[in-house]
Amino acid sequence: MAVEGGMKCVKFLLYVLLLAFCACAVGLIVVGVMAQIILNQANIQDATPGCLVPVVIIAVGAFLFLVAFVGCCGACKENYCLMITFAIFLSLITLVEVAAAIAGYVFREQVMSEFNKKFKQQMQSYPHDNQTALVLDKLQEEFKCCGAANYTDWEIIPLKVNGSVPDSCCVNVTQGCGTKPTEKSIHTEGCVEKIGGWLRKNVLVVAAAALGIAFVEVLGIVFACCLVKSIRSGYEVM
């Protein structure tokens, strides 16, 4: 009876963790989509390892949601095979998440280098490509930056007025404000460093969230193994 009572508690906690897994899965998908949107806005579409990290995060989130559903079915029906499948898949997900985190850290400089390269390429297309101009203007306005390294990068770009910068570089954005730029009237810091700083600032939040998700998943594996052992031993868990 003591074991049965203990397994009831484990089963209840497993249901709570499965609910947390669903929330984590949605969170991973949101983070992956946001990261992919930022890369797409920067026109980084090459299949470099660092750029594939958001895709991996989205895939892991979707798979985690499916695995949580399998775990819920297994716990509800007290099915040995489903619970074993849940524990194995959850272990694989944890390993993939750790690998993705390591890859994101290892290739972070490569991603920034690729971003710098692509940003400069898009600056060359700015005068004759409206879509590119909209993307760069949005980035410069949102991050309050100008150019790749700094505002002088625009000096080699053939804009309508020589020596001018896009209006999105201005501190107070108005039509034609970038025609005669001064260091006081425009943002002088480059977008590559500004966006890189934003990423570094938020990396601790992402790391803390990743550790929290990993901890919850490890607990899920432990509880699933306990339930599997109980089912295999022939105990009835109501």
The 8 nearest C-alpha neighbors of each residue, nearest first, counted from 0:
[[1, 3, 2, 4, 5, 234, 6, 235],
 [2, 0, 4, 3, 5, 6, 7, 8],
 [1, 3, 5, 4, 0, 6, 234, 229],
 [4, 2, 0, 6, 5, 1, 236, 7],
 [5, 3, 7, 1, 2, 6, 0, 8],
 [4, 6, 2, 8, 3, 7, 1, 9],
 [7, 5, 9, 3, 8, 4, 10, 2],
 [6, 8, 10, 4, 5, 9, 236, 11],
 [7, 9, 11, 5, 6, 10, 12, 4],
 [10, 8, 6, 12, 7, 11, 13, 222],
 [9, 11, 13, 7, 8, 12, 6, 14],
 [10, 12, 8, 14, 13, 9, 7, 15],
 [13, 11, 15, 9, 14, 10, 8, 16],
 [12, 14, 16, 10, 15, 11, 9, 17],
 [13, 15, 17, 11, 12, 16, 18, 10],
 [16, 14, 12, 18, 13, 17, 19, 11],
 [17, 15, 19, 13, 18, 14, 20, 12],
 [18, 16, 20, 14, 19, 15, 67, 13],
 [17, 19, 15, 21, 16, 20, 14, 22],
 [18, 20, 16, 22, 17, 21, 23, 15],
 [21, 19, 17, 23, 22, 18, 24, 16],
 [20, 22, 24, 18, 64, 19, 23, 25],
 [21, 23, 19, 25, 20, 24, 26, 18],
 [24, 22, 26, 20, 21, 25, 27, 19],
 [25, 23, 60, 21, 27, 26, 22, 64],
 [24, 26, 28, 22, 23, 27, 29, 21],
 [27, 25, 23, 29, 24, 28, 30, 22],
 [28, 26, 60, 30, 24, 29, 25, 31],
 [27, 29, 57, 31, 25, 60, 26, 30],
 [28, 30, 26, 32, 27, 31, 33, 25],
 [31, 29, 27, 33, 32, 28, 34, 26],
 [32, 30, 53, 57, 28, 34, 56, 29],
 [31, 33, 35, 29, 34, 30, 28, 36],
 [34, 32, 36, 30, 35, 31, 29, 37],
 [33, 35, 31, 37, 36, 32, 53, 30],
 [34, 36, 32, 38, 33, 37, 53, 39],
 [37, 35, 39, 33, 38, 34, 40, 32],
 [38, 36, 40, 34, 35, 39, 41, 33],
 [37, 39, 41, 35, 43, 40, 36, 42],
 [40, 38, 42, 36, 41, 37, 43, 35],
 [41, 39, 37, 42, 38, 36, 134, 43],
 [40, 42, 38, 39, 43, 37, 118, 114],
 [43, 41, 39, 40, 44, 38, 117, 118],
 [44, 42, 38, 41, 39, 45, 114, 117],
 [43, 45, 42, 46, 39, 38, 50, 47],
 [44, 46, 47, 43, 50, 113, 51, 42],
 [47, 45, 50, 51, 44, 48, 49, 43],
 [46, 48, 50, 49, 45, 51, 110, 109],
 [49, 47, 51, 50, 46, 52, 106, 102],
 [48, 50, 106, 51, 47, 52, 110, 103],
 [49, 51, 47, 48, 52, 46, 110, 53],
 [50, 52, 48, 54, 49, 53, 55, 46],
 [51, 53, 55, 54, 50, 49, 99, 56],
 [54, 52, 31, 56, 55, 51, 35, 34],
 [55, 53, 57, 51, 56, 52, 58, 31],
 [54, 56, 52, 58, 53, 57, 59, 51],
 [55, 57, 53, 59, 31, 54, 58, 27],
 [58, 56, 28, 31, 60, 54, 59, 55],
 [59, 57, 55, 61, 60, 56, 62, 54],
 [60, 58, 62, 56, 57, 61, 63, 55],
 [61, 59, 24, 27, 63, 57, 28, 58],
 [62, 60, 58, 64, 63, 59, 57, 24],
 [61, 63, 59, 65, 64, 60, 58, 66],
 [64, 62, 66, 60, 65, 61, 24, 59],
 [63, 65, 67, 61, 62, 21, 24, 66],
 [66, 64, 62, 68, 63, 67, 69, 61],
 [65, 67, 69, 63, 68, 64, 85, 62],
 [68, 66, 70, 64, 65, 69, 17, 63],
 [67, 69, 71, 65, 66, 70, 72, 64],
 [70, 68, 66, 72, 67, 71, 73, 85],
 [71, 69, 73, 67, 85, 68, 72, 74],
 [70, 72, 68, 74, 69, 73, 75, 67],
 [73, 71, 75, 69, 70, 74, 76, 68],
 [72, 74, 81, 78, 70, 82, 76, 77],
 [75, 73, 77, 71, 72, 76, 70, 78],
 [74, 76, 72, 73, 77, 71, 78, 70],
 [75, 77, 78, 73, 74, 72, 71, 79],
 [78, 76, 74, 73, 75, 79, 230, 236],
 [77, 79, 73, 76, 81, 80, 82, 74],
 [78, 80, 82, 81, 227, 83, 77, 230],
 [81, 79, 83, 82, 78, 84, 73, 85],
 [82, 80, 73, 84, 78, 83, 79, 85],
 [81, 83, 85, 73, 79, 84, 80, 70],
 [84, 82, 80, 86, 85, 81, 87, 79],
 [85, 83, 81, 87, 82, 86, 88, 80],
 [84, 86, 82, 70, 88, 83, 87, 89],
 [87, 85, 83, 89, 220, 84, 88, 223],
 [88, 86, 90, 84, 89, 85, 83, 91],
 [87, 89, 91, 85, 90, 86, 84, 92],
 [88, 90, 92, 86, 91, 87, 85, 93],
 [89, 91, 87, 93, 88, 92, 86, 94],
 [92, 90, 88, 94, 89, 93, 95, 87],
 [93, 91, 89, 95, 94, 90, 96, 88],
 [92, 94, 96, 90, 91, 95, 89, 97],
 [93, 95, 91, 97, 92, 96, 98, 90],
 [96, 94, 98, 92, 97, 93, 99, 91],
 [97, 95, 99, 93, 98, 94, 92, 100],
 [96, 98, 100, 94, 95, 99, 101, 93],
 [97, 99, 95, 101, 96, 100, 102, 94],
 [100, 98, 102, 96, 101, 97, 95, 103],
 [101, 99, 97, 103, 102, 98, 96, 104],
 [100, 102, 98, 104, 99, 103, 105, 97],
 [103, 101, 99, 105, 104, 100, 106, 98],
 [104, 102, 100, 101, 106, 105, 107, 49],
 [103, 105, 101, 107, 102, 106, 100, 108],
 [106, 104, 102, 103, 107, 101, 108, 49],
 [105, 107, 49, 109, 103, 108, 104, 102],
 [106, 108, 110, 104, 109, 103, 105, 111],
 [109, 107, 111, 110, 106, 112, 105, 104],
 [108, 110, 112, 106, 107, 111, 113, 49],
 [109, 111, 113, 107, 108, 112, 49, 114],
 [112, 110, 114, 108, 113, 109, 115, 107],
 [113, 111, 109, 115, 114, 110, 108, 116],
 [114, 112, 116, 110, 111, 115, 117, 109],
 [113, 115, 111, 117, 112, 116, 118, 110],
 [116, 114, 112, 118, 113, 117, 191, 111],
 [115, 117, 113, 119, 114, 118, 112, 120],
 [118, 116, 120, 114, 119, 115, 113, 121],
 [117, 119, 121, 115, 120, 116, 114, 122],
 [118, 120, 122, 121, 116, 117, 147, 115],
 [121, 119, 117, 123, 122, 118, 116, 124],
 [120, 122, 124, 118, 123, 119, 117, 125],
 [121, 123, 119, 125, 124, 120, 118, 156],
 [122, 124, 121, 120, 125, 156, 119, 126],
 [125, 123, 121, 122, 128, 126, 127, 131],
 [124, 126, 132, 122, 128, 123, 127, 131],
 [127, 125, 124, 158, 128, 157, 132, 123],
 [128, 126, 125, 124, 129, 132, 131, 123],
 [129, 127, 131, 125, 130, 124, 126, 132],
 [128, 130, 132, 131, 133, 127, 125, 126],
 [131, 129, 133, 132, 128, 134, 125, 135],
 [130, 132, 134, 128, 133, 129, 125, 135],
 [131, 133, 125, 129, 135, 130, 134, 136],
 [132, 134, 136, 130, 131, 135, 137, 129],
 [135, 133, 131, 137, 132, 136, 40, 138],
 [136, 134, 138, 132, 137, 133, 139, 131],
 [137, 135, 133, 139, 167, 138, 134, 132],
 [136, 138, 134, 140, 135, 139, 141, 133],
 [139, 137, 135, 141, 136, 140, 142, 134],
 [140, 138, 144, 136, 143, 142, 137, 141],
 [139, 141, 143, 137, 167, 138, 142, 136],
 [142, 140, 138, 139, 143, 137, 144, 136],
 [141, 143, 139, 144, 140, 138, 193, 194],
 [144, 142, 140, 139, 141, 186, 168, 145],
 [145, 143, 139, 190, 186, 188, 189, 142],
 [144, 146, 150, 168, 189, 186, 149, 139],
 [147, 145, 150, 149, 189, 152, 148, 190],
 [146, 148, 189, 190, 191, 149, 119, 118],
 [149, 147, 189, 146, 191, 190, 152, 192],
 [150, 189, 148, 188, 146, 151, 187, 147],
 [149, 151, 145, 146, 187, 152, 153, 189],
 [152, 150, 153, 154, 149, 146, 148, 155],
 [153, 151, 150, 146, 154, 149, 155, 147],
 [152, 154, 156, 151, 155, 164, 150, 146],
 [155, 153, 151, 152, 156, 162, 163, 161],
 [156, 154, 153, 152, 157, 151, 162, 123],
 [155, 157, 153, 154, 158, 123, 122, 152],
 [158, 156, 155, 159, 126, 161, 154, 160],
 [157, 159, 160, 156, 126, 161, 163, 164],
 [158, 160, 161, 157, 126, 163, 178, 162],
 [161, 159, 158, 163, 162, 178, 157, 164],
 [162, 160, 163, 158, 159, 157, 154, 178],
 [163, 161, 154, 160, 164, 179, 178, 153],
 [162, 164, 178, 161, 160, 177, 179, 180],
 [163, 165, 177, 153, 166, 178, 168, 162],
 [166, 164, 167, 177, 168, 163, 136, 169],
 [165, 167, 177, 168, 176, 169, 172, 175],
 [166, 168, 136, 165, 140, 169, 139, 172],
 [169, 167, 145, 166, 185, 186, 165, 139],
 [170, 168, 185, 172, 171, 167, 166, 184],
 [169, 171, 185, 184, 186, 172, 168, 143],
 [172, 170, 169, 173, 184, 185, 176, 168],
 [171, 173, 169, 166, 167, 170, 176, 174],
 [174, 172, 176, 175, 171, 166, 169, 167],
 [173, 175, 176, 166, 172, 177, 178, 167],
 [174, 176, 177, 178, 166, 173, 165, 179],
 [177, 175, 173, 166, 174, 178, 169, 172],
 [178, 176, 166, 164, 180, 175, 165, 179],
 [179, 177, 163, 175, 176, 180, 164, 160],
 [180, 178, 177, 163, 181, 176, 162, 164],
 [179, 181, 177, 178, 184, 163, 185, 182],
 [182, 180, 184, 183, 185, 179, 177, 187],
 [181, 183, 184, 185, 187, 180, 186, 150],
 [184, 182, 181, 185, 186, 170, 180, 187],
 [183, 185, 181, 182, 170, 169, 180, 186],
 [186, 184, 169, 170, 168, 182, 183, 187],
 [185, 187, 144, 168, 145, 188, 170, 143],
 [186, 188, 150, 149, 145, 185, 182, 144],
 [189, 187, 149, 144, 186, 145, 190, 150],
 [190, 188, 149, 148, 147, 146, 145, 144],
 [189, 191, 193, 144, 147, 192, 194, 145],
 [192, 190, 147, 194, 193, 189, 115, 195],
 [191, 193, 195, 190, 194, 189, 196, 148],
 [194, 192, 190, 196, 195, 191, 189, 197],
 [193, 195, 197, 196, 191, 192, 190, 198],
 [196, 194, 192, 198, 197, 193, 191, 199],
 [197, 195, 199, 193, 194, 198, 192, 200],
 [196, 198, 194, 200, 195, 199, 193, 201],
 [199, 197, 195, 201, 200, 196, 202, 194],
 [200, 198, 196, 202, 201, 197, 195, 203],
 [201, 199, 197, 198, 202, 196, 203, 204],
 [200, 202, 198, 204, 199, 203, 197, 205],
 [201, 203, 205, 199, 204, 200, 206, 198],
 [204, 202, 206, 205, 201, 207, 200, 199],
 [203, 205, 207, 201, 202, 206, 208, 200],
 [204, 206, 202, 208, 203, 207, 209, 201],
 [207, 205, 203, 209, 208, 204, 202, 210],
 [206, 208, 210, 204, 209, 205, 203, 211],
 [207, 209, 211, 205, 206, 210, 212, 204],
 [210, 208, 206, 212, 211, 207, 205, 213],
 [211, 209, 213, 207, 208, 212, 214, 206],
 [210, 212, 208, 214, 209, 213, 207, 215],
 [211, 213, 209, 215, 214, 210, 208, 216],
 [212, 214, 216, 210, 215, 211, 209, 217],
 [215, 213, 211, 217, 216, 212, 210, 218],
 [214, 216, 218, 212, 213, 217, 219, 211],
 [215, 217, 219, 213, 218, 214, 212, 220],
 [218, 216, 220, 214, 219, 215, 213, 221],
 [219, 217, 221, 215, 216, 220, 222, 214],
 [218, 220, 216, 222, 217, 221, 223, 215],
 [219, 221, 217, 223, 86, 218, 222, 224],
 [220, 222, 218, 224, 219, 223, 217, 225],
 [223, 221, 225, 219, 224, 220, 9, 218],
 [222, 224, 220, 226, 225, 221, 219, 86],
 [223, 225, 227, 221, 226, 222, 228, 220],
 [226, 224, 222, 228, 223, 227, 229, 221],
 [225, 227, 229, 223, 228, 224, 230, 222],
 [228, 226, 224, 230, 229, 225, 79, 231],
 [229, 227, 231, 225, 226, 230, 232, 224],
 [228, 230, 226, 232, 227, 231, 234, 225],
 [231, 229, 227, 233, 232, 228, 234, 226],
 [230, 232, 228, 233, 229, 227, 79, 234],
 [233, 231, 229, 230, 234, 228, 227, 235],
 [232, 234, 230, 231, 235, 229, 228, 236],
 [235, 233, 229, 230, 232, 236, 3, 231],
 [236, 234, 237, 233, 3, 230, 229, 77],
 [237, 235, 7, 3, 234, 6, 77, 230],
 [236, 235, 7, 3, 77, 6, 10, 75]]
